[in-house]
Amino acid sequence: MGIKLGILGLGTVGTGTVQLLQDNVGRHSLLQLVEIHRVGVKSLDKPRDVTLPQSVVTTDLESIVNDPEVDIVVELIGGLEPARELILKAIQNGKHVVTANKAVISRFGAEIFTLANRQGVYVMLEAAVGGGIPVIQPLKQSLSVNRIHTVTGIVNGTTNYILTRMQTEGSSFDAVLADAQKLGYAEADPTADVDGWDAADKISILASLAFGGRINREEVTCEGIRQISKTDITYANNLGFVIKLLAIAKKVSPTDCTLSVRVHPTLVPKTHPLANINGVYNAILVEGEPLGQVMFFGPGAGAGATASAVSSDILNLVARLQTGQISAPLDPLLGCSHQDYCTIASQSELTARFYTRFLTKDQPGVIGKLGTSFGKHGVSLESIVQTGFQDKLAEIVVVTHDVKEGNFKQALEEIRTFEAIDSIPSNLRVL
């Protein structure tokens, strides 16, 4: 018996997925059971790199999710709407869903999985995080016996590419971004990538799986990389660090599901496993007990990588459909059944190390005033040095020990009022 797919979207990932499914020789034998029954596109006239019968391709995406012959709907159109609506209709019609859509899952996961569990169908999302890196299923299955305490990832290839080039070439953010857009690594509107939104969607999903609770995406702290300068890259290097955009989910309380979930540029020690993840590659470091550390590394985007992840989810479902293993209740190691939300801790109560760069008027006693203000607010300094001059302004770099973020921000608010302070161009966390 063939398993019939309805594929929504024939862009980069959709095309890669169709190519992989059509070229199934030498791959898992179950793929030969897959039939591409319907494919939904925006335009019938657009030239494509795959050959499909005219009767298979349609611009009526809703007809695919309503087609009684379709067993699995593969959503690859991206964005929030109509993707969310189509996924929900597919589930309502009793169809299993495979999606690469991290934005829909991170924002509407509660609605989607509640309906899927009620209807007795699976929603598979391996391709939503890390491109072709297999990390979703390991979190659901292989690592589920561990008490996971931290998930740290470089999960956005665009920003990692930009920061890598800034580090290796000494180029400015704007120059590398423009080049990345020409090369196709960055979108014409790069906001979702460079402001950290894409990474925040992904860490929300990883945190939910790692810690067994739903995540309110709106509570995830999110800072991007626009403020990173080549000066900061140089100073970080001299201090023994590289700057990476990290997505971090960390258990704050050992007794309940209270988490810190955040995305921000971070000074990473050169000895850390994530320090040498460069270019468009992604990596996710999972730490727990008793396993210790395990890292997943690979291409975080691209037609082939993402099609691999999409097709692995299809294969999982085909195996269960073929053997009659899909029936209520759903397999808890394959589905997503948690109901409660994790508590997201207030950033002001968390502890972190900070790197801060000040531009000040060249006056005596400025370093002393900075040290006094930090001390008054309980901020312990690892180092405070004047590194040179920039446009007749003295440049002072401060690195703190672990401090409560609320105390650190209070100190900065006071310091900003000092007559000698011209600006604070950089304020970054240190891993």
C-alpha positions in Angstrom: 0.0 0.0 0.0 1.4 3.4 -1.0 1.5 6.3 1.4 0.2 9.5 -0.3 1.9 12.8 0.4 0.4 16.3 0.0 3.2 18.8 -0.2 2.5 22.5 0.5 5.2 24.6 -1.1 7.8 23.9 -3.8 10.5 26.5 -2.9 14.0 25.6 -2.0 13.1 23.0 0.7 10.1 21.7 -1.1 12.1 21.2 -4.3 14.9 19.5 -2.4 12.4 17.2 -0.7 10.7 16.2 -3.9 14.1 15.5 -5.5 15.2 13.3 -2.6 11.9 11.3 -2.7 12.1 10.8 -6.4 15.7 9.7 -6.2 15.2 6.9 -3.7 17.5 4.3 -5.1 20.1 3.4 -2.4 18.1 5.1 0.3 15.8 3.4 2.9 13.5 0.9 1.1 10.4 2.4 2.8 10.8 5.5 0.7 9.7 3.5 -2.3 6.2 3.3 -0.7 5.9 7.1 -0.8 3.7 8.6 -3.5 3.8 12.3 -4.2 0.0 12.7 -4.6 -0.5 16.5 -4.6 1.9 19.5 -4.5 0.7 23.0 -3.8 2.4 26.1 -5.3 1.8 29.8 -5.6 2.2 29.9 -9.4 1.9 27.1 -12.0 4.1 29.1 -14.5 7.3 29.3 -12.4 10.2 27.2 -13.8 11.2 24.5 -11.4 14.1 22.0 -11.0 11.7 19.0 -10.6 9.4 17.2 -13.0 5.9 16.4 -11.8 2.7 15.5 -13.7 0.5 18.5 -14.3 -2.4 16.7 -12.5 -0.3 16.6 -9.3 0.5 20.4 -9.1 -2.2 22.9 -7.9 -2.5 26.4 -6.6 -5.4 25.3 -4.3 -3.5 24.5 -1.1 -6.7 24.0 0.9 -7.8 21.2 -1.5 -4.7 19.3 -0.5 -5.4 19.3 3.2 -9.0 18.4 2.5 -8.1 15.6 0.1 -9.3 12.3 1.6 -6.6 10.3 -0.2 -3.7 12.3 1.4 -2.1 10.5 4.4 0.6 13.0 5.3 0.7 16.7 4.7 4.2 18.2 4.4 4.0 22.0 5.1 7.0 23.8 3.6 5.5 27.2 2.7 6.9 29.0 5.8 5.6 32.0 7.6 2.7 32.2 10.0 -0.4 32.3 7.8 -1.8 30.5 5.9 0.6 27.8 7.2 -1.0 27.7 10.6 -4.5 27.5 9.2 -3.5 24.7 6.7 -1.7 22.7 9.4 -4.8 22.9 11.7 -7.2 21.9 8.9 -4.9 18.9 8.0 -4.9 17.8 11.6 -8.7 18.3 11.9 -9.0 16.0 8.8 -7.0 13.3 10.5 -3.8 13.7 8.6 -0.3 13.5 10.0 1.8 16.6 9.4 5.5 17.1 8.7 6.7 20.7 8.9 9.9 22.7 8.8 8.1 25.8 10.1 9.8 26.9 13.4 7.8 30.2 13.6 4.4 28.5 13.5 5.5 25.8 16.0 7.1 28.2 18.5 4.2 30.6 18.5 1.2 28.2 17.9 2.6 24.9 19.2 0.1 24.7 22.1 -2.9 25.0 19.7 -1.4 22.6 17.1 -0.3 19.8 19.5 -3.5 20.0 21.6 -5.5 19.4 18.4 -3.1 16.7 17.1 -3.3 14.8 20.4 -7.1 15.0 20.3 -7.2 13.8 16.7 -4.7 11.1 17.3 -2.2 12.3 14.6 1.5 13.2 14.7 3.1 16.6 14.0 6.8 16.0 13.1 9.3 18.9 13.1 12.8 17.6 12.8 13.5 20.2 10.0 12.3 23.2 12.1 15.6 23.4 14.1 19.2 23.0 12.8 18.5 22.2 9.1 19.7 18.6 8.6 21.1 18.1 12.1 19.1 15.3 13.8 18.4 16.9 17.2 14.6 16.8 17.7 14.2 13.0 17.8 17.3 12.6 20.0 15.8 15.0 22.5 12.5 13.2 22.4 14.0 9.7 22.6 17.7 9.0 23.1 18.3 11.8 25.6 15.0 11.6 27.4 16.4 9.5 30.3 18.8 12.3 31.1 18.1 15.2 33.5 19.0 18.0 31.0 20.1 21.2 32.6 21.3 23.3 29.6 20.9 23.5 25.9 23.2 26.0 24.1 23.1 26.4 20.4 24.4 28.3 17.4 21.2 27.8 15.4 21.2 30.6 12.9 23.6 30.2 10.0 23.2 33.8 8.6 24.4 35.4 11.8 27.2 32.8 12.3 28.4 33.5 8.8 28.5 37.3 9.4 30.3 37.0 12.8 32.8 34.5 11.4 33.7 36.8 8.5 33.9 39.8 10.9 36.3 37.8 13.0 38.5 36.4 10.2 38.6 39.5 8.0 38.2 42.4 10.4 35.2 43.6 8.3 32.3 45.7 9.6 28.8 44.3 10.2 27.2 46.3 7.4 29.8 45.3 4.8 29.5 41.6 5.6 25.7 41.7 5.7 25.6 43.3 2.3 27.9 40.6 1.0 25.9 37.8 2.6 22.7 39.2 0.9 24.5 39.1 -2.5 25.5 35.5 -1.8 22.1 34.4 -0.8 23.0 33.7 2.9 20.9 36.6 4.1 17.4 37.7 3.1 16.7 41.1 1.5 15.1 41.8 4.9 17.5 40.2 7.4 15.5 41.3 10.5 14.5 37.8 11.6 18.1 36.6 11.5 20.2 39.5 12.7 17.8 40.6 15.4 17.7 37.0 16.8 14.0 36.2 16.2 14.7 33.1 14.2 17.1 31.8 16.9 14.5 32.6 19.5 11.9 30.5 17.7 14.3 27.6 17.6 15.4 27.7 21.2 11.8 27.8 22.3 11.2 24.5 20.5 14.4 22.9 21.9 13.6 24.1 25.4 10.1 22.6 25.2 11.5 19.2 24.2 14.5 19.3 26.6 12.5 20.3 29.7 9.1 18.8 29.1 7.0 21.9 29.1 5.5 24.4 26.8 7.3 27.7 26.3 5.7 31.1 25.9 7.7 32.5 22.9 6.9 36.1 24.0 8.8 35.6 27.2 12.1 34.6 25.5 14.7 37.3 25.8 16.0 38.2 22.4 19.0 40.4 21.4 20.6 40.5 17.9 24.0 41.3 16.5 23.6 44.7 14.8 25.5 46.4 17.6 28.6 44.1 17.2 31.5 46.1 15.9 34.9 45.0 14.6 36.4 46.7 17.6 34.5 44.3 19.9 35.6 41.3 17.7 39.2 42.5 18.2 39.0 43.0 21.9 37.2 39.7 22.4 40.0 38.0 20.5 42.7 39.6 22.6 40.8 38.5 25.8 40.7 34.9 24.5 37.1 34.9 23.2 35.1 34.8 20.0 31.7 36.4 19.6 28.8 34.1 18.7 25.0 34.6 18.7 24.0 31.9 21.2 20.5 30.5 21.9 20.5 29.3 25.5 17.9 27.4 27.5 18.9 26.6 31.1 17.2 25.1 34.1 17.3 27.7 36.9 15.5 25.6 39.6 16.3 21.9 40.1 12.9 21.2 41.6 10.5 22.6 38.9 10.3 23.8 35.3 11.8 27.3 35.9 14.0 28.2 33.0 16.2 30.9 31.5 15.5 31.0 27.8 17.3 33.7 25.8 19.2 34.7 22.6 22.0 37.1 22.6 25.5 37.7 21.3 28.0 36.2 23.7 31.8 36.1 24.3 32.6 32.4 24.0 36.0 31.2 25.3 38.1 29.9 22.5 38.4 26.5 24.3 34.6 26.0 24.4 33.1 23.4 22.0 31.0 26.1 20.2 33.9 28.5 19.6 35.0 26.9 16.4 31.6 26.5 14.7 32.0 28.8 11.8 30.3 30.0 8.6 26.8 28.9 8.0 27.1 25.8 10.2 25.0 25.2 13.3 25.7 23.2 16.5 23.6 22.4 19.6 25.3 21.5 22.8 23.2 19.5 25.3 24.3 19.1 28.9 22.7 16.8 31.4 23.1 14.0 33.9 24.3 11.3 33.6 25.4 11.9 30.0 27.5 15.0 30.5 28.0 16.9 27.2 26.9 15.9 23.7 27.0 18.2 20.7 25.1 18.0 17.4 26.8 19.7 14.5 26.1 20.1 10.8 24.6 22.3 8.0 21.9 24.5 9.5 20.1 25.3 6.2 20.0 24.5 2.5 17.9 22.4 0.3 19.7 19.1 0.8 20.1 19.4 4.5 16.6 20.4 5.3 15.1 17.9 2.8 17.0 15.2 4.7 15.3 16.2 8.0 11.9 16.5 6.3 12.3 13.1 4.7 13.4 11.4 7.9 10.1 12.5 9.5 8.2 11.2 6.5 10.0 7.9 6.8 9.1 7.7 10.5 5.4 8.1 9.7 5.5 5.8 6.7 7.0 3.0 8.9 4.1 3.4 11.4 1.4 3.7 8.8 2.7 0.6 7.0 2.9 -1.5 10.1 -0.4 -0.3 11.6 1.3 1.2 14.7 -0.6 4.5 14.5 -3.5 4.5 16.8 -4.6 6.3 20.0 -2.9 6.9 22.4 0.0 8.3 20.4 3.6 7.1 21.1 4.9 9.5 23.8 8.4 9.2 22.4 7.3 10.3 18.9 4.6 12.9 19.7 4.4 15.9 22.0 2.0 15.5 24.9 3.0 17.9 27.6 0.4 20.4 28.7 2.0 22.7 31.3 4.0 25.8 30.6 7.5 26.2 32.0 8.1 29.3 34.1 10.5 31.7 32.4 12.7 33.4 35.1 13.1 37.2 35.1 16.4 38.3 33.5 17.1 40.7 36.4 17.3 37.8 38.8 19.7 35.7 36.7 23.5 35.8 37.0 25.9 36.4 34.2 29.3 37.8 33.3 29.5 40.9 31.2 31.8 42.6 28.8 31.1 46.4 28.4 32.9 49.0 26.4 32.8 52.7 27.4 33.8 55.8 25.4 34.6 58.6 27.9 36.1 62.0 28.0 39.8 62.0 28.7 39.6 63.0 32.3 41.5 61.8 35.4 39.6 59.5 37.8 37.1 58.1 35.3 38.2 54.5 35.9 37.9 55.0 39.6 34.4 56.4 39.3 33.4 53.4 37.2 34.8 51.0 39.8 33.1 52.8 42.7 29.7 52.7 41.0 30.0 49.1 40.1 31.0 48.3 43.7 28.1 50.2 45.1 25.7 48.0 43.2 27.4 44.7 44.1 29.1 44.2 40.7 32.5 42.5 41.1 35.0 43.3 38.3 37.4 40.9 36.8 39.2 43.6 34.8 38.9 47.3 33.9 41.4 48.7 31.5 41.8 51.7 29.2 42.5 50.3 25.8 43.2 53.4 23.8 41.5 56.3 22.2 38.8 56.7 19.5 38.2 60.1 18.1 39.8 61.8 21.1 37.6 59.7 23.5 39.2 57.3 25.9 38.1 53.7 25.4 37.6 51.6 28.6 36.7 47.9 28.6 35.2 46.2 31.7 34.8 42.5 32.3 32.8 41.4 35.3 32.6 38.3 37.4 29.3 36.6 37.7 26.8 39.2 38.8 23.0 39.5 39.1 21.8 41.1 35.9 19.5 43.5 37.7 22.4 44.9 39.8 24.5 45.3 36.7 21.8 47.2 34.8 21.3 49.5 37.8 25.0 50.3 37.8 24.9 51.0 34.1 22.0 53.4 34.5 23.9 55.3 37.1 27.1 55.4 35.0 25.2 56.7 32.0 24.5 59.9 34.0 28.2 60.6 34.6 29.3 63.8 32.8 32.5 62.0 31.6 30.6 59.2 29.8 30.1 59.8 26.1 28.5 56.5 25.2 28.4 52.7 26.0 28.6 51.2 22.5 28.8 47.6 23.6 27.4 45.5 26.4 27.7 41.8 25.9 27.4 38.7 28.0 30.3 36.3 28.6 29.8 32.6 28.6 
